[in-house]
Amino acid sequence: MQIPTCSSAALLAPSGRALGTRPATRSPLRNLYDRRRIPLSARPEDLLGNNELLLDFCMSNVYDYLSSDARATLRSMQVLAGAKNQAELAFLNDFTATQTQAALLELLTTNFTHMSSQVSGESLDTGYELSEFARQYLDKHHPVDADERTWLLARSEELRDLGIEMAAANTSSPFAATSVHVRGPGDFHAAGLLRTAIAVAMSDPGAALEHCVEAQLLAPSYYEAWRVEGFVRTLSRDQGGAQTAYDRALELASNSPAVLFHFGEFLLNDVGDPQRALELLQRAARNEPASPEIAGQIAWAHFCLGDKAAAISASSGVAAMRTANSHHRRAACVLALRATQSAAGHLMSAQQFDQAVEFVESAVELAEHVDARLIEGEAADRLIALRDVTGQLAELSVDYAAKQSAQFVARIDAVLDRSASSARRRTGTIHALVVEKGFGFVTADRTKYFFHISDLRNRADWDSLLEGALCVFVPAQTPRGERAKRVRLVEGN
């Protein structure tokens, strides 16, 4: 249905039919004369000069043609002053994006609302509010009743509480995939939809994507709507769709540390593109230099690119960060020791003993200076593997390198003595695997130790095991012979 608009020509229209398609039994102008007791002899120019008359005539005829959704949207604007974007209006009225957009389209063809631009982060958002002309008319002729006013105020408070809750969650874990960044009140509703998408992503990816699309329709400039879509599609193993979504998020927020971090992490760990991942992560680090999450992924990217020195340096930096928690520091220690083990092993094979010693020295100093509680679990196993590499280095090298290597072995043993989890653990190599039956053997000092898949510290290691692979285990004596317990794969790579 065509909605009539207000103009001076409309004032002079001889009948209601000229104003729209709705039939009229009486002339709207006659109705207006009757309501305002305006003499029929009044001149048109007198009518046009009467603002109150013009207000009543224009708005009353236009208002009658509005849909119920458009009128509800107007009432929410009456009660809650200030510009509101699509997402806010959708939440306040409990509308979908489609309902909200249809209602706003109606209102924009009249004099009831006008648009304004609002800055949100790096993007512009569009706000909608009543014109002063419309507010005067609505407050006089269509005031909002008390019950609906109370309901709208409650919805507004609910939206505010949602935003405060989400902002607090994002502040505590800004780089968690499940955190949603909010730029301001205009993002609250869309962010709530995205939080729901994340919650159901594993169980119902289709529904999760629907929530993402709804958020995108309501807040086209909100980069998190595409970032979360990338996360959902990654869980569904849709790499192409995820990359497209992340690219869109980056277009909308090219300097957002969170977008750069999540996109870089995706490229690094899911796509296998460490070079581009490193570029994005380093851009993120320039904006958030104190983030252990970003620094940790940068270290991993260097490792994947084969730059072990850079990986050790970046990992050591994370281990020393005040902002890093024990999880970040322990992971950094593991990666630093793994990189050192790998680099020292390769250099030793190439008979570059002095360079190998330099790598070992940096790792030993790290292990000695960090909190002893960090050298537990995998970190302790990696240090055990490094001790064996260092022992081999002492045997193969001469002079300074041999002397330094022997000292480092003793210093590593001193660190391991403080680690309860390293007691009785030793290194060995996978001797044989019987994949179809889920067992194999570990060889250490010419002794074979049986192990079952259930003896692995990490069941996922089973798919990576190869004959000759280095592992750390606890030797055990059983009625059926020697057995390897709590086996962990510690290949340097």
N, C-alpha and C positions, 0 to 999 in steps of 0.2 A: 504494500500500500504506500502511495506517495505521501510524504508528510509535508504539509504546507509550511512555508517559511513566511516570516514577517517582513513586509515592505510597505512603503507608502501607497503603492498601487493596490495592495490588498485592502487597505482601508477604504478605498473608493469602489471596491468591487460591489456590484449591485445585488449579489445574492450569495448565499453560503455555498452554492454549487460551484461558483467560480473560484472558491478557495480550496477546493479539493474534490474528491469523488463522493464524499458523504452527502446524501440528500438533506436539505434543510427545509423545514416547514415555515420558518420565519427567517427573514434576513438577519444575519449576525449583526449588521450595523443597527437594525431596528432594535435587536435585543440590547445592544450596548447603550443606545439612546435611552431605553426604558430603565436599565439598571442604574445609570449615572444621572438620570433625569436631565439629559442634555436636550435642549430645544431642537426640534427637527429643522429649525431655520438656521442653525449654526453653520457657519461656512467651513469647507474642508480645511482651509488654512488654519482655522481656529482649532480644529481637531488635531491637526499635525503638531501644533504648538503645545498641546496638552500632554505632558509626559505620562501622567497617570492614566489618561484615557488610552494612549498608545500602548502602554504596558498591558493593560487589561485586555484590549482587543487582540493584540498580536499573540500574547501568550495563551489566552484561553482557547483560541481556535487551534493553535498548534498542540497544546497539551492533550487535547481530546484524542488526537491521533496516535499518541505514543503507546507503545506496547507496555505490558505490565513490567517486563524486565527493565525497560528504559525508565519507567517511573520509579521503580525500586532503586535504580542507580541514582536517580536524582535525589531521592530521600536520604540515601547514604551520604551524598554530598551536602545536603542541608544540615545534617546532624554533625558531620565531621568536617570541619573547615580545613582548607588548604588543598593543594594539588595532590592527587592520588594517581598512581600509575595503574595499569591494567591488573597487575597481580594483587594490589591492595584492594581494588574495587571488587575483584572476583572473590577474595576471601570474605570481605565485609558482607557481601550479598549472598554468599554461598553459591556462586555461579561457576560454571566451567569457563574456559578461555573462549569458546565459541559464543556462549551466551553474553559474556562481557563485551566482546568485540562487536557483536550485533547491536547491543544496546548503545554502545558508544558511537557507532556509526549513525544510528538514528539521531542521537543527541547533537552530533556534530553538524547535521544538516539543518539544525535550528539555531536559535540564539541562546539556548539553555546552557551550553558548555563551551569552553574554549581550551585550547591546548597550550602547553608551555614546555620548554626544554629544561631538563634537569641533568646536572653532571653526576654520574655514578662511576667512580673509579676512573678508568680510561675511556669510558663510553658516555654517550648521551642517552638519557631516558626521556620518555614523554609523560607529562603529567596532565591530568584533566581536572577541571574544577568549574563550579558554577560561575556564570557571568553575574555581575552585580545586578544587572537588569533582571535576570532570571531569579536570583535570590529574593529580590523584593517581591516579585510576583508570587513565588511559591510560599514564602513565609506568610503572605497575606491570605492567599486563597487555598493553599494546600499544605497546611502545617503538618508536621509529622506527629502522630499520636504518641502518647506516653509509653505505651508498651513497645512499639517499634523503636522508639528512641532508646529505651533501656536495652533492647536486644542489640542494636547497632553499637552502642557504647561497650557492651559486654564483648562483642566480636572484636572491636578495636583493642580492648585490653588483652584479649586472648592472643591476638596477633602480636602485640607488643611483647607479651611473656614468651611466646615462641621465639621471637627474635633474640631476646636476652639469653634464653637458654642455648640457642645455637651459637651465638657469639661467644659465650663462655666456653662451650665445647671446642670451638675452633681455636680459641686463645690457648687452651691447655695442650692441644695437639694439632698445631697448624698444618702439619704435613702428613697427617694420617689420611689414608684414602677415604676413610669414613667421615672425615670432617668436612663441613661445607662452609666456605667463607661467605660472610654477608657484608655488603658494602654499606647498607643502611636499611631503614624501615621498608623501602620499596622492594627489598629482596626477601623479606621475611617469609612470605607465602610460598614463593618459588623455592626457597631454600628448604622449607618444610616438605614440599613435594619431592625434592631431591633426596632428603634424608629417608623418606619412605622408599624411594627407588633403591637406595643402597641397602636398606633393611631386607628387601624382598629379592635382591638381585640373584642370589644363589638359588632360591626356591622357585622363583617365578620371574625369569628374565624378561618375558614378554610384558608383564605388568610393570616391571621396573622401567622399561623403555617407554611405556605409555606415560608414566609420571614425568620422565625426562622431556618428552615431546610437549606435554602440557606446560611444563615450566618454561620451555623455549618459546611457546606461543604467547605466554603471559609476559615474559621478560626477555625479549629478543636480544638485548645487549648484555645479558647476564652470562658471563663466560662459564660459571660453574655448571650451568645447565648442560653445556657440551662436555665439560671435563668429566662430570659424573656419567654422562652417556658413554664416554670413552672407557671409564672404569667398568661399567656394566657389560659393554661389548667385549672387553678383555676377558672378563670372567666367562663369557660365552664362547671364547676363542674365535671371535670375529675380529681378526686383526685389521682387515681392511676398513671395516666400519669404525673400529676404535681409532685408527689413525686419522680418518676423516674428521671424527668428532674432536680429537685433540688439536688438529690443525685449526679447526674453527675456533676453539677456545683460545688458542694462541693469537689468532687474528684479533680477537676482541680484547685480549689482555696480554700484550706482547712482553710486558715487564713484570707480570705477576710471578713471584717466586714459586707459589704453589703450582701454577699451571706449568711452568718450566720444569719444576721438579717431577711432577707426575708424568708429564710427557716424556721427559728424559728417562725416567725409571721404566716406562713402558717400552721405549726403544731399546733400552739396555737389556732388560730381562725377558721381554716377550718377543720382540722383533729380532734382536741380535744385531743391532747397529750401534756399537759402542762409540764410534767416532762422532756421529751426530748427537748421540745421547750426551757425550761429554761436553759438547758445545753448549747444549741447552742447560746442563747442570752447572757449568761454569758461569753462565749468565745469571742463573738463579743465585749462585753464591755471591755474585757481586752485589746483589740486593739484600741477601741474608747471610753475611759472612760467618755468623755465629751459629748457624744451623748444623747440628751433628748429622741430621738425616741427609742433607745435601752433600756435606763433606764425605760422608760414608759412601754414598753412591758414586761420587767422583773418584774415590779410591778404588772402588770396584771396577769402574770404567777403565781406569788406568791398567788395572790388573788384566782385564779382558783384552786390552790392546797390547799386552805384553810389556808394558813399561813398569817393571817391578820396582824400580827405584822411586818413581812417582807414587806408586801404590803404597809403598812403605811410608813415604813422607806424609801422604795424605792421611793414612791410617793412624800414624803416630800423632798427627795433629788432632784427630778426633779423640784419641785416648787421653789427650791432655786438656780437652775442652771442659770448661767449667759448666757449660750448658748441657753437656752430655750426661745421660743417666748411665746406670751400670750396664744396661743392655747395649747401648751404643758403644760404650768403652770396651766391653767384652768382645763384641763383634769386630771392633777395630783391631784389637789385639790378635784375634784369630786371623784376620786378613793380613796383618803385618807379618806374622810368623809364617803364614802360608806363602806369602810372596818371597820372604827371605829364604825359606826352605827351597823353593823353586829356583830362585836366582842363584843361590850358592851351589845347588846341585848341578845346574847347567854350566856354571863357570868352572866348577871343579872338573867336570867332564872335558871341558876345553883346556884344562890345565892352566887356567887363569886364577891361580891360588890367591894372590894378593887381593884381587878384586872380590873374590868369594869371602875372604876374611873381613873385608870392609862391610859387606852386607850382614854377616853374622854379628859383627860388633854392634851395629845399630839395633838389631833385634834383641840382643842381650841387654843392652842399656834400657830399652823399652820395658822388658820383662822385669828388670830390677827396680824400676822406678814407679811402676803402676801399683795400685792396690793389689796385694797378694790374693785377694778374693776374686780378682778378675782372671787369674791363671788357674782356672778350674775347667772341667769338662773338655770341650774341644780345644780350648786355648792350651790346656796342659798337654793334650795329646799332640798338638802341633809343635809344642816346645820339646817334647820327647823325640819327635821325628827330627827336629832341627839339631838336637844334641847328637843323634847318630850321624847326621850329615857332617856335623862339625868334627866328630871323632874320626870319620873317614878322611876329612880334610887334613887333620893333624898327622895321619899316617902317610898320606900321599905327598904332602908338601914338605918343604925343607926350610931351615933357617927361621926367619921372622914369622912366616906364615904358619909353620908347624908349631912354633912356640906359642903364638897368639891363639891358635886353634885349641891347643891343649888347655890353656887358661880359660878359654870360653866354655869348654866342656865342664870344667869345675864350677864355673859361675852359674851355668845352666842347672847343674845338679843342686846347687845351693838354693836356687829359686824353686825347683821342683820339690825339694825337701819341705818347703812350706805349704805345698799343695796336697791336701788329703786325697784328692781324686787321682793323683798320679802314682800312688803307692802300688807297687807290684806290676804296674803296666809296662809293657815292652813293645818294641817294634817287630814286625814280621812281614812276610810277603805271601800273597795268595798263591798257593801251590797248585791247586786244582779246584775246579768247580763242577758240580753235577747239577746243572740248572733245573732240569726237569724234576728233580727230587728235593731241591731247595737246600743243599748243603755243599760244603767244600772243605778245604784244608788250608791251614796257615803253616808256613815253615819259618822257624827261628832257631838259629844255632843248630842246624841239621836235625831238628826235632819237628815232627809233623803234629799239628793240633787240629782235631776235627772241630768244625763249627757248623751250626744250623742257621738258617735265615733269621730265626728268632733270637740268635745271639748278637745280631747287629745292633749297635746303638741307634742307628738311623736306618729304618727298613728301606728307605729310598736308595740307600747305597747299593742294594742288591742289583739294581739295574745297571749300575756303573762299574761293578766289579769285573776285573780282568785278571787273568793269570799274570803274576809278577807285580801286581799292584801293592803299594806299601800300605800297611795298616798298623794300628796299635791295639793291643788286646791284653787281657789278663789271663795268664796260663792257669789252668785248673786240672787237678787230678781227679778222675772219675773212675768208677768200677770198670768202665769200658775203655779206659785209656786217657791219654792227654786230650784236653779240650780247650779251645779258645773261647773266652767269655767276653762280653761287652766289646765286641769288635767295632772299630771305627776306621773307615777309609781315610787316609791322610796323604794321598798323592799331592805332590807340589803343584803340578800343572804348569 
